[in-house]
Amino acid sequence: MTASAEKDLRGLDRTTLRRVIAAIQTFAHNPFPAGAIKLTDADRLYRVRVGQYRVIYEVEPAEGIITVHYRRHRRDAYRRF
């Protein structure tokens, strides 16, 4: 998890935080859970919807590494792209 992703988690209420953490933990068993969508202009970036929030993450299948980049409210999630 990147530093910005960890910082993003600090601003969440407990209920939402639990839901986001549960979604992130599923990546360890399945990097492409139901509802995961590949971002169109990014090579290995995906997003998962968690209520009003989006978790943006990168999958490196050859290395078996999943990096969570950030969590944003849906209205702000794609501004970097």
Secondary structure as the mmCIF struct_conf table of DSSP 4:
data_model
#
loop_
_struct_conf.conf_type_id
_struct_conf.id
_struct_conf.beg_label_comp_id
_struct_conf.beg_label_asym_id
_struct_conf.beg_label_seq_id
_struct_conf.end_label_comp_id
_struct_conf.end_label_asym_id
_struct_conf.end_label_seq_id
HELX_RH_AL_P HELX_RH_AL_P1 ALA A 3 ARG A 10
TURN_TY1_P TURN_TY1_P1 GLY A 11 GLY A 11
BEND BEND1 LEU A 12 LEU A 12
HELX_RH_AL_P HELX_RH_AL_P2 ARG A 14 THR A 26
TURN_TY1_P TURN_TY1_P2 PHE A 27 HIS A 29
BEND BEND2 PRO A 31 PHE A 32
TURN_TY1_P TURN_TY1_P3 ALA A 34 GLY A 35
STRN STRN1 ILE A 37 LYS A 38
TURN_TY1_P TURN_TY1_P4 THR A 40 ASP A 41
BEND BEND3 ASP A 43 ARG A 44
STRN STRN2 LEU A 45 VAL A 50
TURN_TY1_P TURN_TY1_P5 GLY A 51 GLN A 52
STRN STRN3 TYR A 53 GLU A 60
TURN_TY1_P TURN_TY1_P6 PRO A 61 GLY A 64
STRN STRN4 ILE A 65 HIS A 73
TURN_TY1_P TURN_TY1_P7 ARG A 74 ARG A 80
#
